[in-house]
Amino acid sequence: MKRFQSRDLMATYKAQFRYHPRHKIEDIYTYVEALQHLAELAWPFLDYHTKENMVADQFLLGMGNHELIVQLAAHGHRQVQNILRVARSLEDIGDG
């Protein structure tokens, strides 16, 4: 991957990252992968943990699921894998 991008291109990726809600056709794993990809393009010089925290926050915003946000806040989850586990369990409950 190119580490040197134009500022305009990086600004575009940042906007796409910040305003990318989960689409109805995206499962939660595809959504997280899209956010991770956009974060890497938008902030190629940030360390992994910083980007993962940003992805976790954006995932919660993009999901638009108040119950998920409350559940995760109650348990102090900030890691993407933990968020995915809780989100999947809530989806399973909703499907059941």
N, C-alpha and C positions, 0 to 999 in steps of 0.2 A: 504494500500500500504506500502511496506517496505520503510523505510526512510534510511536504511543503505544498500547501494549497493557497490559492488566492484568498484574501480576506473576504471578498464577496461570496465566494463559494462556501467558505466556512460559516459565514453569516446565514446563508441559505439553509445549510444543514442544521444550524442551531434553531432556526425558526421551525423547520420541519420536525425536529425533536420535540420542541416545546408545544407544538400544536398538532400532535399526532394522537388523536384519540383512538381507542381500540375500535376497529371496524367489525361489524357483525360477522363477517366471514372469517375473521382472525380468531384462532384459538389463543389461549393465554401464552402458550409457548412461542408461537409465531409472533405475537405482539412483542414479547420481551426481546426476541431476536432482532426484530425491526428496530426497537429502541436502542439496543446495544450497538447495532450497526451504525445508526445515525449518530450516537454519542461518539463512536470512534472517528467518524468522519468530521464531526463538528469540533471535537477537542482531542486531536491526535497526540498532544503533548501531555495531557493529564494522566495521572497514574490510574491503574486499574480500579483501585478501591474507591477513588473519588467518582469515577465514571459509573461504577456499579451503584453507588449511593444515589447518583443523579437518575439512573435508570429506575431504581426502586421507587423514588419519589414520583417520577413521571408516570410509571406504571399505575400507581395508585390514583393519580389524577385522571389519567386516560381511561381507567376502568369505570370511573364514575359510580362506584359501588360503595355507598356509605357504610354498609355492614362490614365489608372487607376492610375499610380504613379503620373502623372502630376495633375490629378483631386484632388487626396487626398492631395498632397503637397500644392496645392493652398488653400485648406480649413484647413490645419493644422491638419488633422485627424491622431490620433495615437491610438485610441481605436478600438479594433477588431470589435465591433458591428457597428461602423460608417463606417469602411472599408468595411464590408460585405454589408451594405446598398448601398454604392456607387458602389461597384462591381456588385451587383445584378441589379442596375438600368442600368449600362453600358451593362450588358449581355442582359437585356430586349431590349435595343435600338438595339443591334447587331442582336437579333433574329427577330426584327420587320421589 
